[in-house]
Amino acid sequence: MNKPPTTSHEYIYTQIRQRIRLGVYQSGSKLSENKLAKEFNCSRVPVRETFLRLQQEGLVTIQPQSGTYVRTYTLEDYRNALEVRAYLESLAAALVIEKNSPLDEIEAAYGHMQQIIDGEPFDLNLFGEYHYTFHRTLVCLSENNLLIETYDRLHFQAIQQIFFRPMTRQELLVTHQEHRQLLDCIAQKDPYGPQLALKHLWERKRASLAALAKELEQSEAASCPAPQGDEQKERPQPKSGDRA
């Protein structure tokens, strides 16, 4: 879990990252170094450092001679990420059971998520942070450095629809109930635990892909308005004496 910002640099980083994750800054939009420096009443240096940090996390891309843009993840990117993540976390669950790793840290993340669910108003960003912490902690408890490095290198937390996608109350409760079932299976050394992890993520994948596909269709439709003026006129039909 990220610590609260303690410096102006950390505050700027936290604010911009949160805006990206919550969709305030849309995919593909350009981030202005000058405008953000003016907004936060600082020089361009901390903003530039924030951009570099966010690029390492997979949230932005920096294009030389052009600028910094919110990174765009396609439907195919999202599908690939969900499929790989499902098997990585299933493997992690199997290793946690095999190594009898203590579950205090992941139980703490679960408890924080429960508090946020019970609280009002619901804080999507904070829930997303702990949701990511829950799943990454599962991977860390595997004590397999290659698995952990692979998981981190794929920047799952950067893809808004994975951990920061808005959910209905019912979706939220079902997802969190599955988290509880997974923890119980691991604690009881139930061999079904890894399969449950895979099932949990696979079902989320189907629902999330369908929702994202719909969002992309709506976005494309909005960006392609119906033709107007001369474009709406029908082509003149050839006269009977004209050649085809």
Backbone as numpy.savetxt, mean C-alpha at the origin, in Angstrom:
# Nx Ny Nz CAx CAy CAz Cx Cy Cz
6.90 -0.30 14.17 6.05 0.90 14.17 6.92 2.13 14.17
6.63 3.14 13.33 7.41 4.35 13.26 7.20 5.21 14.50
8.29 5.83 14.98 8.20 6.72 16.12 7.61 8.06 15.70
7.00 8.80 16.65 6.47 10.11 16.31 7.60 11.03 15.85
7.32 11.95 14.91 8.37 12.84 14.43 8.92 13.70 15.55
10.26 13.86 15.60 10.89 14.63 16.66 11.65 15.83 16.11
11.85 15.93 14.81 12.56 17.04 14.20 11.74 17.57 13.03
12.10 18.75 12.56 11.39 19.32 11.42 11.55 18.42 10.20
12.76 17.84 10.02 12.98 16.93 8.90 12.03 15.74 9.00
11.93 15.19 10.19 11.08 14.02 10.39 9.60 14.37 10.20
9.21 15.55 10.61 7.83 15.99 10.46 7.48 16.13 8.98
8.36 16.73 8.21 8.12 16.90 6.77 8.00 15.54 6.10
8.90 14.65 6.43 8.88 13.30 5.87 7.57 12.59 6.21
7.17 12.66 7.47 5.96 11.99 7.92 4.73 12.53 7.22
4.65 13.85 7.08 3.49 14.48 6.45 3.37 14.10 4.97
4.48 14.18 4.25 4.43 13.88 2.82 4.15 12.40 2.60
4.77 11.54 3.38 4.52 10.10 3.25 3.06 9.78 3.52
2.49 10.39 4.55 1.09 10.13 4.88 0.17 10.59 3.75
0.46 11.72 3.16 -0.37 12.22 2.06 -0.34 11.28 0.86
0.82 10.72 0.60 0.93 9.76 -0.51 0.14 8.51 -0.20
0.30 7.99 1.00 -0.36 6.74 1.37 -1.88 6.86 1.38
-2.38 8.03 1.74 -3.82 8.22 1.82 -4.40 8.74 0.51
-3.56 8.91 -0.50 -4.06 9.32 -1.80 -4.28 10.81 -1.95
-3.82 11.62 -1.00 -3.92 13.07 -1.15 -3.09 13.51 -2.36
-1.90 12.90 -2.48 -1.10 13.07 -3.68 -1.33 11.83 -4.54
-1.94 12.01 -5.68 -2.33 10.89 -6.53 -1.13 10.28 -7.25
-1.27 9.03 -7.64 -0.22 8.35 -8.41 0.11 9.15 -9.66
1.41 9.31 -9.89 1.86 10.02 -11.08 1.93 11.52 -10.93
1.41 12.08 -9.84 1.43 13.53 -9.68 2.83 14.01 -9.32
3.16 15.21 -9.77 4.49 15.78 -9.53 4.49 16.52 -8.21
5.55 16.32 -7.43 5.70 17.00 -6.14 6.67 18.16 -6.32
6.25 19.33 -5.95 7.07 20.53 -6.13 7.94 20.78 -4.90
9.23 20.74 -5.09 10.17 20.99 -4.02 9.98 22.40 -3.46
9.82 23.38 -4.35 9.67 24.77 -3.93 8.37 24.99 -3.15
7.26 24.44 -3.65 5.98 24.63 -2.98 5.97 23.99 -1.59
6.55 22.80 -1.49 6.56 22.13 -0.19 7.49 22.84 0.79
8.60 23.36 0.30 9.51 24.12 1.16 8.80 25.37 1.70
8.02 26.00 0.84 7.26 27.18 1.26 6.17 26.80 2.26
5.49 25.68 2.00 4.43 25.23 2.91 4.97 24.94 4.30
6.11 24.24 4.36 6.67 23.85 5.65 7.63 24.89 6.22
7.75 26.03 5.51 8.57 27.14 5.98 10.01 26.68 6.26
10.59 26.03 5.27 11.95 25.52 5.42 12.70 25.69 4.10
13.97 25.38 4.12 14.74 25.40 2.88 14.37 24.17 2.05
14.91 24.08 0.85 14.60 22.93 0.00 15.36 21.68 0.43
16.37 21.84 1.28 17.22 20.70 1.67 16.42 19.60 2.36
15.63 19.87 3.42 14.88 18.78 4.06 13.83 18.16 3.14
13.27 18.96 2.22 12.30 18.41 1.27 13.01 17.47 0.32
14.19 17.88 -0.16 14.97 17.03 -1.07 15.38 15.74 -0.38
15.77 15.84 0.89 16.15 14.64 1.65 14.95 13.71 1.85
13.78 14.32 2.05 12.55 13.52 2.17 12.27 12.77 0.89
12.43 13.44 -0.25 12.20 12.78 -1.55 13.13 11.58 -1.72
14.39 11.73 -1.33 15.34 10.62 -1.46 14.94 9.46 -0.55
14.47 9.79 0.62 14.04 8.75 1.57 12.80 8.03 1.06
11.87 8.78 0.51 10.65 8.18 -0.02 10.92 7.35 -1.27
11.93 7.74 -2.03 12.31 6.94 -3.19 12.84 5.58 -2.77
13.62 5.55 -1.68 14.12 4.28 -1.16 13.00 3.38 -0.68
11.89 3.98 -0.26 10.75 3.21 0.23 9.78 2.83 -0.89
10.08 3.27 -2.11 9.21 2.91 -3.23 7.99 3.78 -3.39
7.96 4.94 -2.72 6.78 5.80 -2.78 6.86 6.86 -3.88
8.06 7.25 -4.27 8.21 8.24 -5.33 9.31 7.81 -6.29
9.33 8.42 -7.45 10.43 8.25 -8.39 11.01 9.63 -8.68
12.32 9.72 -8.73 13.00 10.98 -9.03 13.59 10.88 -10.42
13.12 11.75 -11.30 13.57 11.74 -12.69 14.47 12.94 -12.93
15.76 12.71 -13.26 16.69 13.81 -13.51 16.15 14.78 -14.56
16.34 16.05 -14.33 15.92 17.12 -15.25 14.41 17.19 -15.41
13.68 16.50 -14.56 12.22 16.53 -14.67 11.57 16.82 -13.32
11.88 16.02 -12.31 11.30 16.25 -10.99 10.97 14.97 -10.26
10.22 15.11 -9.18 9.84 13.99 -8.33 8.35 13.71 -8.50
8.03 12.44 -8.69 6.65 12.04 -8.95 6.22 10.92 -8.01
4.96 10.94 -7.62 4.42 9.83 -6.83 4.46 8.59 -7.72
5.03 7.53 -7.20 5.21 6.33 -8.00 3.87 5.71 -8.37
3.77 5.28 -9.61 2.55 4.65 -10.10 2.72 3.13 -10.11
1.77 2.45 -9.48 1.75 0.99 -9.50 0.56 0.55 -10.35
0.84 -0.27 -11.35 -0.21 -0.74 -12.24 -0.96 -1.91 -11.60
-2.05 -2.30 -12.23 -2.80 -3.46 -11.75 -1.92 -4.71 -11.78
-1.08 -4.84 -12.78 -0.18 -5.99 -12.87 0.86 -5.96 -11.75
1.40 -4.77 -11.44 2.34 -4.62 -10.32 1.68 -5.09 -9.03
0.45 -4.66 -8.85 -0.29 -4.98 -7.63 -0.55 -6.48 -7.53
-0.97 -7.09 -8.64 -1.23 -8.52 -8.65 0.05 -9.31 -8.32
1.15 -8.93 -8.94 2.43 -9.62 -8.69 2.84 -9.50 -7.23
2.68 -8.29 -6.67 3.07 -8.07 -5.28 2.25 -8.93 -4.33
0.93 -9.00 -4.56 0.07 -9.78 -3.68 0.40 -11.27 -3.75
0.69 -11.76 -4.94 1.00 -13.19 -5.09 2.30 -13.55 -4.38
3.33 -12.74 -4.57 4.61 -13.02 -3.92 4.49 -12.87 -2.41
3.82 -11.82 -1.98 3.67 -11.60 -0.54 2.95 -12.76 0.14
1.94 -13.31 -0.50 1.19 -14.41 0.10 2.09 -15.59 0.42
2.97 -15.94 -0.51 3.84 -17.09 -0.28 4.98 -16.78 0.68
5.47 -15.55 0.68 6.51 -15.17 1.63 5.98 -15.26 3.07
4.77 -14.76 3.28 4.22 -14.78 4.63 3.77 -16.18 5.05
3.37 -16.99 4.10 3.04 -18.38 4.41 4.30 -19.12 4.87
5.40 -18.89 4.16 6.68 -19.49 4.56 7.10 -18.98 5.94
6.91 -17.68 6.18 7.27 -17.11 7.47 6.48 -17.77 8.60
5.18 -17.97 8.39 4.35 -18.61 9.42 4.85 -20.01 9.73
5.25 -20.76 8.70 5.76 -22.12 8.92 7.05 -22.09 9.73
7.92 -21.13 9.45 9.19 -21.03 10.17 8.99 -20.57 11.61
8.01 -19.70 11.83 7.73 -19.24 13.19 7.25 -20.41 14.04
6.41 -21.25 13.48 5.94 -22.44 14.19 7.11 -23.39 14.46
7.92 -23.62 13.45 9.05 -24.54 13.58 10.05 -24.08 14.64
10.30 -22.76 14.70 11.30 -22.23 15.62 10.72 -21.81 16.97
9.39 -21.93 17.09 8.72 -21.59 18.35 9.06 -20.18 18.80
9.01 -19.26 17.86 9.36 -17.87 18.15 8.33 -17.23 19.09
8.79 -16.36 20.02 7.84 -15.67 20.91 6.95 -14.72 20.11
5.70 -14.61 20.52 4.73 -13.84 19.76 4.36 -12.50 20.39
5.11 -12.09 21.42 4.74 -10.86 22.14 4.66 -9.65 21.22
5.63 -9.51 20.34 5.69 -8.31 19.48 4.53 -8.27 18.50
4.22 -9.40 17.89 3.13 -9.40 16.92 1.77 -9.30 17.63
1.68 -9.83 18.84 0.45 -9.67 19.63 0.24 -8.19 19.98
1.34 -7.48 20.22 1.23 -6.05 20.53 0.68 -5.28 19.32
1.17 -5.62 18.13 0.67 -4.97 16.92 -0.82 -5.27 16.73
-1.19 -6.52 17.00 -2.61 -6.90 16.89 -3.45 -6.08 17.87
-2.95 -5.91 19.09 -3.67 -5.14 20.10 -3.85 -3.69 19.70
-2.83 -3.11 19.10 -2.92 -1.72 18.64 -3.99 -1.59 17.54
-4.02 -2.56 16.62 -5.04 -2.52 15.58 -6.44 -2.61 16.17
-6.60 -3.46 17.19 -7.90 -3.61 17.83 -8.34 -2.29 18.48
-7.40 -1.60 19.12 -7.73 -0.32 19.75 -8.18 0.70 18.71
-7.53 0.71 17.56 -7.88 1.66 16.51 -9.26 1.32 15.94
-9.54 0.03 15.77 -10.86 -0.39 15.28 -11.96 0.03 16.25
-11.68 -0.10 17.54 -12.68 0.24 18.56 -12.83 1.74 18.77
-11.81 2.52 18.35 -11.83 3.95 18.59 -12.63 4.72 17.55
-12.95 5.95 17.88 -13.65 6.86 16.98 -12.96 8.22 17.04
-12.71 8.84 15.89 -12.96 8.31 14.54 -11.88 7.31 14.14
-12.18 6.48 13.17 -11.24 5.47 12.72 -10.08 6.15 11.98
-8.85 5.83 12.37 -7.65 6.43 11.78 -7.05 5.44 10.78
-7.35 5.64 9.49 -6.90 4.70 8.46 -5.38 4.65 8.37
-4.73 5.81 8.45 -3.27 5.83 8.33 -2.61 5.07 9.47
-3.06 5.31 10.70 -2.46 4.64 11.85 -2.75 3.14 11.81
-3.97 2.77 11.41 -4.29 1.35 11.27 -3.39 0.71 10.22
-3.19 1.41 9.10 -2.32 0.88 8.06 -0.90 0.66 8.53
-0.41 1.59 9.36 0.94 1.46 9.91 1.07 0.18 10.75
0.09 -0.03 11.63 0.14 -1.21 12.50 -0.18 -2.49 11.71
-1.01 -2.37 10.69 -1.31 -3.52 9.84 -0.02 -4.00 9.17
0.73 -3.05 8.63 2.02 -3.40 8.03 2.97 -3.97 9.08
3.00 -3.34 10.26 3.87 -3.82 11.34 3.53 -5.26 11.71
2.24 -5.58 11.78 1.80 -6.94 12.11 2.39 -7.94 11.13
2.23 -7.68 9.83 2.68 -8.64 8.82 4.20 -8.69 8.71
4.86 -7.55 8.83 6.33 -7.57 8.76 6.91 -8.25 9.99
6.28 -8.08 11.15 6.75 -8.75 12.37 6.67 -10.26 12.20
5.61 -10.74 11.56 5.49 -12.17 11.28 6.71 -12.65 10.49
7.10 -11.87 9.48 8.26 -12.23 8.66 9.54 -12.18 9.50
9.68 -11.15 10.33 10.88 -11.02 11.16 11.01 -12.17 12.16
9.87 -12.66 12.66 9.90 -13.76 13.63 10.37 -15.07 13.00
10.44 -15.11 11.66 10.96 -16.31 11.00 12.45 -16.48 11.24
13.13 -15.36 11.61 14.57 -15.36 11.86 15.36 -15.81 10.63
14.78 -15.57 9.46 15.46 -15.90 8.20 15.81 -14.57 7.51
17.09 -14.20 7.56 17.50 -12.89 7.07 17.22 -12.69 5.58
17.38 -13.74 4.79 17.11 -13.61 3.36 15.63 -13.34 3.11
14.78 -14.01 3.86 13.33 -13.79 3.74 12.97 -12.37 4.13
13.55 -11.89 5.22 13.27 -10.53 5.69 13.76 -9.50 4.67
14.98 -9.69 4.15 15.54 -8.76 3.17 14.70 -8.74 1.90
14.24 -9.89 1.47 13.41 -9.98 0.27 12.09 -9.25 0.48
11.48 -9.47 1.63 10.21 -8.82 1.96 10.36 -7.31 1.96
11.42 -6.81 2.60 11.63 -5.37 2.68 11.95 -4.77 1.32
12.69 -5.49 0.52 13.12 -4.97 -0.77 11.94 -4.78 -1.73
10.84 -5.49 -1.50 9.68 -5.42 -2.39 8.74 -4.25 -2.05
9.00 -3.54 -0.95 8.28 -2.31 -0.61 6.76 -2.48 -0.62
6.28 -3.51 0.04 4.82 -3.73 0.05 4.08 -2.56 0.69
4.70 -1.90 1.68 4.02 -0.81 2.36 3.86 0.41 1.48
4.57 0.44 0.34 4.48 1.59 -0.56 3.25 1.53 -1.46
2.69 0.35 -1.61 1.53 0.19 -2.49 0.27 0.46 -1.66
-0.35 1.59 -1.93 -1.46 2.07 -1.10 -2.54 1.02 -0.89
-2.87 0.25 -1.95 -4.00 -0.67 -1.87 -3.72 -1.90 -1.00
-2.47 -2.12 -0.59 -2.18 -3.30 0.23 -2.49 -3.04 1.70
-1.91 -2.01 2.28 -2.11 -1.77 3.71 -2.94 -0.52 4.02
-3.13 0.33 3.04 -3.81 1.60 3.31 -5.09 1.77 2.49
-5.61 0.66 1.99 -6.85 0.72 1.21 -8.05 0.87 2.15
-8.92 1.84 1.89 -10.13 1.97 2.72 -10.96 0.69 2.66
-11.49 0.27 3.81 -12.32 -0.93 3.88 -13.64 -0.60 4.56
-14.65 -1.36 4.25 -15.90 -1.23 4.98 -15.70 -1.78 6.39
-16.62 -1.46 7.26 -16.53 -1.96 8.64 -16.51 -3.48 8.66
-17.32 -4.11 7.83 -17.39 -5.56 7.79 -16.08 -6.15 7.29
-15.51 -5.57 6.24 -14.23 -6.05 5.72 -13.15 -5.94 6.78
-13.17 -4.85 7.52 -12.19 -4.61 8.57 -12.28 -5.67 9.65
-13.49 -5.98 10.09 -13.69 -6.95 11.15 -13.30 -8.36 10.70
-13.65 -8.72 9.46 -13.29 -10.04 8.94 -11.78 -10.18 8.83
-11.12 -9.16 8.31 -9.66 -9.18 8.18 -9.00 -9.34 9.54
-9.49 -8.58 10.53 -8.86 -8.63 11.85 -9.14 -9.97 12.54
-10.32 -10.53 12.29 -10.63 -11.86 12.85 -9.67 -12.91 12.28
-9.33 -12.79 11.02 -8.38 -13.72 10.41 -6.99 -13.55 11.00
-6.63 -12.32 11.36 -5.36 -12.10 12.05 -5.33 -12.88 13.37
-6.46 -12.83 14.09 -6.54 -13.54 15.38 -6.44 -15.05 15.17
-7.09 -15.56 14.16 -7.04 -17.00 13.86 -5.62 -17.43 13.52
-4.93 -16.58 12.76 -3.55 -16.90 12.38 -2.66 -16.97 13.61
-2.79 -16.00 14.52 -1.97 -16.00 15.73 -2.27 -17.21 16.60
-3.54 -17.58 16.69 -3.92 -18.74 17.50 -3.33 -20.02 16.91
-3.36 -20.15 15.59 -2.79 -21.34 14.93 -1.29 -21.44 15.20
-0.61 -20.31 15.12 0.84 -20.31 15.35 1.14 -20.66 16.81
0.38 -20.05 17.73 0.60 -20.30 19.15 0.38 -21.77 19.49
-0.57 -22.41 18.83 -0.89 -23.82 19.07 -0.06 -24.77 18.20
0.86 -24.17 17.41 1.70 -24.96 16.49 0.84 -25.81 15.54
-0.25 -25.23 15.14 -1.16 -25.89 14.21 -0.58 -25.80 12.79
-0.36 -26.93 12.14 0.20 -26.90 10.78 -0.69 -26.18 9.78
-1.93 -25.90 10.16 -2.83 -25.17 9.28 -2.48 -23.69 9.22
-1.62 -23.23 10.14 -1.25 -21.82 10.21 -0.74 -21.25 8.90
0.27 -21.87 8.26 0.76 -21.34 6.99 -0.32 -21.32 5.91
-1.18 -22.34 5.89 -2.26 -22.37 4.90 -3.26 -21.24 5.16
-3.49 -20.95 6.45 -4.40 -19.87 6.80 -3.84 -18.53 6.36
-2.52 -18.35 6.53 -1.88 -17.11 6.09 -2.07 -16.93 4.59
-1.87 -18.02 3.86 -2.01 -17.98 2.40 -3.46 -17.70 2.01
-4.39 -18.36 2.67 -5.82 -18.18 2.38 -6.24 -16.74 2.69
-5.80 -16.23 3.81 -6.13 -14.86 4.23 -5.71 -13.86 3.15
-4.47 -14.00 2.67 -3.96 -13.05 1.69 -4.55 -13.29 0.30
-4.84 -14.54 -0.01 -5.38 -14.84 -1.33 -6.80 -14.29 -1.48
-7.59 -14.39 -0.43 -8.95 -13.85 -0.48 -8.93 -12.33 -0.51
-8.00 -11.73 0.24 -7.85 -10.27 0.17 -7.42 -9.86 -1.23
-6.59 -10.71 -1.85 -6.12 -10.40 -3.20 -7.28 -10.29 -4.18
-8.18 -11.27 -4.15 -9.30 -11.26 -5.09 -10.16 -10.00 -4.92
-10.49 -9.70 -3.67 -11.33 -8.54 -3.40 -10.62 -7.24 -3.77
-9.34 -7.16 -3.44 -8.59 -5.93 -3.70 -8.38 -5.71 -5.19
-8.09 -6.77 -5.92 -7.89 -6.63 -7.36 -9.16 -6.17 -8.05
-10.28 -6.71 -7.62 -11.55 -6.31 -8.23 -11.83 -4.83 -7.95
-11.57 -4.40 -6.70 -11.80 -3.00 -6.34 -10.85 -2.08 -7.09
-9.58 -2.49 -7.19 -8.60 -1.65 -7.88 -8.89 -1.56 -9.37
-9.30 -2.67 -9.97 -9.63 -2.66 -11.40 -10.77 -1.68 -11.66
-11.75 -1.66 -10.76 -12.88 -0.74 -10.91 -12.42 0.70 -10.78
-11.52 0.96 -9.81 -10.99 2.31 -9.62 -10.23 2.78 -10.86
-9.42 1.89 -11.44 -8.65 2.25 -12.62 -9.56 2.54 -13.81
-10.61 1.75 -13.95 -11.57 1.98 -15.04 -12.24 3.35 -14.89
-12.63 3.67 -13.67 -13.28 4.95 -13.42 -12.32 6.10 -13.67
-11.05 5.91 -13.25 -10.04 6.94 -13.46 -9.78 7.18 -14.93
-9.68 6.09 -15.70 -9.45 6.22 -17.14 -10.63 6.89 -17.83
-11.84 6.54 -17.39 -13.03 7.13 -17.99 -13.08 8.63 -17.71
-12.68 9.02 -16.49 -12.70 10.43 -16.12 -11.66 11.23 -16.89
-10.54 10.58 -17.22 -9.46 11.28 -17.92 -9.66 11.30 -19.42
-10.70 10.64 -19.92 -10.98 10.60 -21.37 -12.41 11.08 -21.61
-12.63 12.41 -21.56 -13.99 12.92 -21.75 -14.51 12.67 -23.15
-15.82 12.65 -23.27 -16.44 12.40 -24.57 -16.07 13.50 -25.54
-15.86 13.20 -26.81 -15.50 14.21 -27.79 -16.59 15.25 -27.93
-16.17 16.50 -28.20 -17.11 17.59 -28.33 -16.90 18.31 -29.65
-17.84 19.18 -29.98 -17.70 20.02 -31.15 -17.63 19.22 -32.42
-16.59 19.54 -33.23 -16.46 18.92 -34.54 -16.26 17.42 -34.44
-15.64 16.97 -33.30 -15.36 15.54 -33.15 -16.64 14.73 -33.04
-17.74 15.37 -32.63 -18.99 14.64 -32.46 -19.76 14.53 -33.77
-19.36 15.33 -34.77 -20.10 15.30 -36.03 -19.81 14.03 -36.79
-20.80 13.49 -37.41 -20.60 12.29 -38.21 -19.86 12.63 -39.48
-19.08 11.65 -39.93 -18.38 11.84 -41.19 -19.40 11.97 -42.32
-19.15 12.88 -43.28 -20.09 12.99 -44.42 -20.12 11.71 -45.21
-21.30 11.29 -45.59 -21.44 10.06 -46.38 -21.14 10.34 -47.84
-20.43 9.43 -48.52 -20.13 9.66 -49.95 -21.40 9.70 -50.77
-21.39 10.56 -51.80 -22.54 10.65 -52.69 -22.60 9.43 -53.59
-23.74 9.18 -54.11 -23.92 7.97 -54.93 -22.97 7.91 -56.09
-22.53 9.09 -56.62 -21.64 9.08 -57.76 -20.17 8.99 -57.39
-19.85 9.16 -56.09 -18.46 9.11 -55.66 -17.96 7.68 -55.65
-16.65 7.55 -55.77 -16.06 6.21 -55.67 -15.98 5.80 -54.21
-16.09 4.52 -54.00 -16.02 3.99 -52.63 -14.60 4.09 -52.13
